[in-house]
Amino acid sequence: MDLLLILLIAVLVVWIVLATLVWRGLGKLSSLEGLPGTASGPLLSIIVPARNEEEAITDSILSQLKQDYERIEWILVNDRSTDRTPDKLERLGKMDKRIRVLHIDTLEQGWLGKNQALYKGYLISNGSLILFTDADVLYKDPSILSRAVGVFQSQKLDHLTLAPNIKSKTFWLKNFVAFFLFGFSFYKRPWKANDPSSGIGVGIGAFNLITRSAYESIGTHEKIKNMPDDDLQLGIHIKKAGKSQGLLTALQSLEVEWYHSLKGAFQGLEKNTFAGLHYSILLVVFAMTGVFCSTVLPFLTIFTGDALIRTVSMSIILLIFITYFKVIKEMTNESPLLILSLPVTALLFIYSIARATFLTFKRGGIEWRGTIYPLKELREKRK
């Protein structure tokens, strides 16, 4: 049997499994919208790290101040900003007595900036519930926090994370984000967060709500102080500790613009891509090869003269489209027509992996928000 045909049959089998997993898994995810909430409850400390966020921070906090949950305090942490972020935080602090502003001027040894900011914010917080959220997230529904606390209490959770709508302005950025979520869905299987019997944990930076006791029991951000994917690692450590976790979508209630352009996405993923592959060249090669064989190759082999190869290729493409459609429908507000550019988007994703890995080795570490974190230290912390 032809080696190409054997490879394609193997890819077909993989896609049958992946399509089944994704359709079943994402079908189990629920939305926060429409769930009952509670306006009263324990004190909630919202901790927002901000480094050079002058464009987004004001709109984000103003949207949070409209929330109908009654007991909230905000800890806004300026993480060594070099723009007008400190001034904007101070203005916000003067607007509402529930807001406290913390300025960080130095980065302590062994810490990533954002992780240190979150930890320092926790140290001065008072709530028995803590919400870690990013500085560019818009809270479009004034009841999102009361709904989240309602779910938290009714399901007796230790940790709740929400998947927001990711707003993208350009065509190729929309495609790139959709493909990222596509890969994330079957690589991380986020629906497993809701399964108490599963060891798979998930955390999303836009919304990580956790009890103070659970956060302290897993070692706080000190435990993950040198991990670029801190939001995901928080969820993973919660599950490892045997705590109860929940994941819901909030596509109408939460919105974040990850990046302004495709170039910005490439630059942003420099921080997380190699980390997500455990700083392993072997996993990088495996990931790039896997993406090419599974999502690009069938679109090329469909034009071969061999009828059997064409049939297998068409079957793979059909399964890819079915899976991609489900991800776009459940995890985004975008059009399913993004499917049509999938093979090109897959090549862009391969490029982003190669680029992030090359630049990490070239720099001797990852560069994030003006700070370089040595690769040796990152690898040691990952062990």
C-alpha positions in Angstrom: 0.0 0.0 0.0 1.2 3.5 -0.9 2.8 5.3 2.1 0.8 8.5 1.4 -2.4 6.5 1.5 -1.4 4.9 4.8 -0.7 8.3 6.2 -4.0 9.7 5.0 -5.9 6.7 6.5 -4.2 7.3 9.8 -5.2 11.0 9.6 -8.8 9.9 8.8 -8.9 7.7 11.9 -7.5 10.5 14.0 -10.2 12.9 12.7 -13.0 10.4 13.4 -11.9 10.3 17.0 -11.3 14.1 17.3 -14.6 15.0 15.6 -16.5 12.7 18.0 -14.7 14.1 21.0 -15.2 17.7 20.1 -18.9 17.4 19.2 -19.7 15.5 22.3 -17.5 17.6 24.5 -18.5 21.1 23.3 -22.1 20.0 23.2 -21.9 19.6 27.0 -20.7 23.2 27.6 -23.3 25.6 29.0 -23.6 29.4 28.7 -23.6 31.7 31.6 -26.3 33.8 29.9 -29.7 33.1 31.2 -28.6 31.5 34.4 -30.0 32.9 37.7 -27.7 35.1 39.8 -27.5 36.5 43.3 -26.9 40.2 44.0 -25.7 39.5 47.5 -23.0 37.2 48.7 -19.4 37.2 50.0 -17.0 40.0 49.4 -15.5 39.7 45.9 -12.0 41.0 45.3 -11.3 41.8 41.6 -7.6 41.9 40.8 -6.6 43.5 37.6 -2.9 43.6 36.5 -2.1 46.4 34.0 1.2 47.0 32.2 1.0 49.7 29.5 -2.8 49.3 29.2 -3.6 53.0 28.7 -5.9 52.3 25.7 -8.1 49.7 27.3 -8.0 49.9 31.1 -10.5 52.8 31.6 -13.3 51.2 29.5 -12.7 47.8 31.1 -13.0 49.1 34.7 -16.0 51.3 33.9 -17.8 48.3 32.5 -17.0 46.4 35.7 -18.3 49.3 37.9 -21.8 48.8 36.4 -22.1 45.3 37.8 -25.1 44.7 40.1 -23.3 42.4 42.5 -23.3 44.3 45.8 -20.0 43.5 47.6 -17.0 44.2 45.4 -13.6 45.7 45.9 -11.1 46.3 43.1 -7.3 46.0 43.3 -5.8 47.7 40.2 -2.1 46.8 39.9 0.2 49.0 37.9 2.9 46.6 36.8 5.9 48.9 35.9 4.0 50.7 33.2 5.9 53.2 31.0 2.9 54.9 29.5 -0.1 56.7 31.0 -1.5 53.6 32.7 -0.5 54.8 36.3 -2.4 58.1 35.8 -5.5 56.4 34.5 -5.5 54.0 37.4 -5.3 56.9 39.9 -8.2 58.6 38.2 -10.3 55.5 38.4 -9.3 55.2 42.1 -10.7 58.6 42.7 -14.0 57.8 41.0 -15.0 55.0 43.3 -14.0 54.3 46.9 -14.1 50.6 46.3 -11.0 50.9 44.1 -7.5 50.6 45.4 -4.4 51.2 43.2 -1.1 49.4 43.8 2.0 50.5 42.0 4.8 48.0 41.4 8.2 49.5 40.4 10.5 46.4 40.4 10.3 42.8 39.3 11.4 40.3 41.9 13.8 37.5 41.0 12.1 34.4 39.5 8.7 36.1 38.8 7.0 37.0 35.6 5.5 40.5 35.7 1.8 39.6 35.4 2.1 36.8 37.9 3.8 39.0 40.5 1.1 41.7 39.9 -1.7 39.2 40.6 0.1 37.9 43.7 0.8 41.4 45.1 -2.9 42.3 44.5 -4.0 39.2 46.4 -1.8 40.1 49.3 -3.8 43.4 50.0 -7.2 42.0 49.0 -9.9 41.1 51.6 -12.5 39.0 49.7 -13.2 35.3 50.3 -13.8 35.2 46.6 -11.1 36.4 44.2 -11.5 37.2 40.5 -8.4 37.5 38.4 -9.2 39.3 35.2 -7.3 41.1 32.4 -7.1 44.8 31.9 -8.7 44.7 28.4 -11.9 42.7 29.2 -15.2 44.4 28.7 -18.1 43.3 31.0 -21.0 43.9 28.7 -23.7 42.4 30.9 -24.2 44.2 34.3 -25.3 40.9 35.9 -22.4 38.7 34.8 -20.8 38.8 38.3 -24.0 38.0 40.1 -24.7 35.2 37.7 -21.1 33.8 38.2 -21.4 33.9 42.0 -24.8 32.3 41.7 -23.3 29.4 39.7 -20.4 29.3 42.1 -22.6 28.9 45.1 -25.2 26.5 43.6 -22.6 24.2 42.2 -20.3 24.5 45.3 -17.3 25.3 43.1 -13.8 26.2 44.1 -13.0 27.7 40.7 -15.0 29.1 37.8 -13.6 30.2 34.5 -15.5 31.9 31.6 -14.7 31.8 27.9 -15.3 35.3 26.5 -16.0 36.4 23.0 -12.7 37.2 21.3 -13.2 40.3 19.2 -11.1 40.5 16.0 -11.2 43.3 13.5 -9.4 41.9 10.4 -10.3 39.0 8.3 -7.1 37.0 8.8 -7.0 37.7 12.5 -10.5 36.3 12.8 -9.3 33.2 11.0 -6.2 32.9 13.1 -8.2 33.2 16.4 -10.8 30.7 15.2 -8.0 28.2 14.3 -6.4 28.7 17.7 -9.6 27.9 19.4 -10.0 24.9 17.1 -6.6 23.5 18.2 -7.2 24.4 21.8 -10.5 22.5 21.8 -9.1 19.1 20.9 -5.6 19.6 22.4 -6.8 20.8 25.9 -10.4 19.4 25.8 -11.7 22.3 28.0 -15.1 20.6 28.6 -13.3 18.2 30.9 -13.0 21.1 33.5 -16.6 20.3 34.4 -15.9 16.6 34.9 -15.0 15.9 38.6 -13.5 12.6 37.6 -11.1 14.2 35.1 -7.7 15.5 36.0 -7.8 18.0 33.1 -8.0 21.6 34.4 -8.6 24.9 32.5 -8.2 28.5 33.3 -8.9 31.5 31.0 -7.2 34.9 31.8 -10.3 36.9 31.1 -12.2 35.4 34.0 -10.7 33.2 36.7 -13.0 33.2 39.8 -11.6 31.3 42.8 -12.2 31.0 46.5 -9.5 32.4 48.7 -9.1 29.2 50.5 -8.6 27.2 47.3 -6.1 29.7 45.9 -4.1 29.6 49.1 -4.2 25.8 49.3 -2.6 25.4 45.8 0.2 27.8 46.8 -1.1 31.0 45.2 0.8 32.5 42.2 4.0 31.7 44.0 3.5 28.1 42.7 3.3 29.3 39.1 5.3 32.5 39.4 7.6 31.8 36.3 4.9 30.3 34.0 3.8 32.5 31.0 0.5 30.5 30.7 -0.4 31.5 34.3 -4.2 31.5 33.6 -4.2 27.9 32.3 -1.8 26.7 35.0 -4.1 28.1 37.7 -6.9 25.9 36.4 -4.5 22.9 36.1 -3.3 23.2 39.6 -6.8 23.5 40.9 -7.8 20.2 39.3 -4.6 18.5 40.5 -5.4 19.5 44.0 -8.8 17.8 43.7 -10.8 21.0 43.8 -14.1 21.5 42.0 -14.0 23.5 38.8 -16.4 24.8 36.3 -16.1 26.2 32.7 -18.9 28.2 31.0 -19.1 30.3 27.9 -20.0 34.0 28.2 -19.9 35.1 24.5 -22.6 37.7 25.0 -21.4 39.0 28.4 -17.6 39.1 28.2 -15.5 40.5 25.3 -11.8 40.9 24.8 -9.8 42.0 21.8 -6.7 39.8 22.1 -4.8 41.5 19.4 -5.3 44.4 16.9 -3.7 42.6 14.0 -2.3 39.3 12.8 1.2 40.6 13.4 0.2 41.4 17.0 -1.1 37.8 17.4 2.2 36.4 16.2 4.0 38.7 18.7 1.6 37.8 21.5 1.9 34.1 21.1 5.7 34.3 21.5 5.0 34.2 25.3 2.7 31.1 25.4 3.4 28.9 22.3 6.7 27.4 23.3 5.5 27.2 26.9 2.4 25.3 25.9 4.7 22.8 24.3 6.7 22.5 27.5 9.8 24.1 25.9 10.4 20.8 24.0 11.8 20.9 20.5 10.5 17.4 20.0 6.9 18.6 20.8 7.4 21.6 18.5 8.3 19.3 15.6 5.5 17.0 16.4 3.0 19.9 16.6 4.1 21.4 13.3 4.1 18.1 11.5 0.8 17.1 13.0 -0.9 20.4 12.0 0.4 20.1 8.5 -0.6 16.4 8.0 -4.0 16.8 9.6 -5.2 20.1 8.2 -3.1 21.0 5.2 -2.1 17.8 3.4 -5.7 16.6 2.7 -6.4 19.8 0.8 -3.3 19.0 -1.4 -3.9 15.3 -2.0 -7.5 15.9 -3.0 -6.0 16.9 -6.4 -4.1 13.7 -7.0 -4.9 11.2 -9.7 -5.5 8.3 -7.3 -9.2 7.9 -6.8 -8.8 6.2 -3.4 -6.5 8.9 -2.1 -9.0 11.6 -3.3 -11.8 9.8 -1.5 -9.9 9.5 1.8 -8.8 13.2 1.5 -12.4 14.3 0.9 -13.5 12.3 3.9 -10.9 14.0 6.1 -11.9 17.5 4.8 -15.5 16.7 5.6 -14.6 15.8 9.2 -12.4 18.8 9.5 -15.2 21.1 8.4 -17.7 19.4 10.7 -15.4 19.8 13.7 -14.4 23.4 12.8 -18.0 24.4 12.4 -18.8 23.1 15.9 -15.9 25.0 17.5 -16.8 28.3 15.7 -20.5 27.9 16.7 -19.9 27.1 20.4 -16.7 29.2 21.1 -17.1 32.3 19.0 -19.5 34.8 17.5 -17.9 34.6 14.1 -19.3 33.2 10.8 -18.8 29.5 10.0 -17.6 30.7 6.6 -14.2 31.1 8.1 -13.9 27.4 7.4 -13.1 28.2 3.7 -9.7 29.7 4.5 -8.7 26.9 6.9 -5.7 25.4 5.1 -4.1 28.8 4.7 -4.8 29.6 8.4 -3.2 26.3 9.4 0.0 27.3 7.6 -0.1 30.6 9.4 -0.4 28.8 12.7 2.6 26.5 11.8 4.6 29.7 11.1 3.6 31.1 14.4 4.9 28.0 16.2 8.2 28.1 14.3 8.6 31.8 14.8 7.9 31.7 18.6 10.4 28.8 19.0 13.1 30.4 16.9 12.8 33.8 18.7 12.9 32.1 22.1 16.2 30.5 21.3 17.6 33.5 19.6 16.9 35.7 22.6 17.7 33.1 25.2 14.2 33.3 26.6 10.8 34.9 26.1 10.3 38.6 25.7 7.1 40.0 27.2 6.0 43.6 27.7 9.6 44.7 27.6 11.1 42.1 29.9 13.2 39.0 28.9 12.7 35.9 30.9 15.6 33.4 30.5 14.7 30.1 28.9 16.8 28.1 31.4 14.8 29.4 34.3 11.5 28.9 32.5 12.4 25.3 31.8 13.5 24.6 35.4 10.2 26.0 36.7 8.2 23.8 34.3 9.7 20.6 35.6 
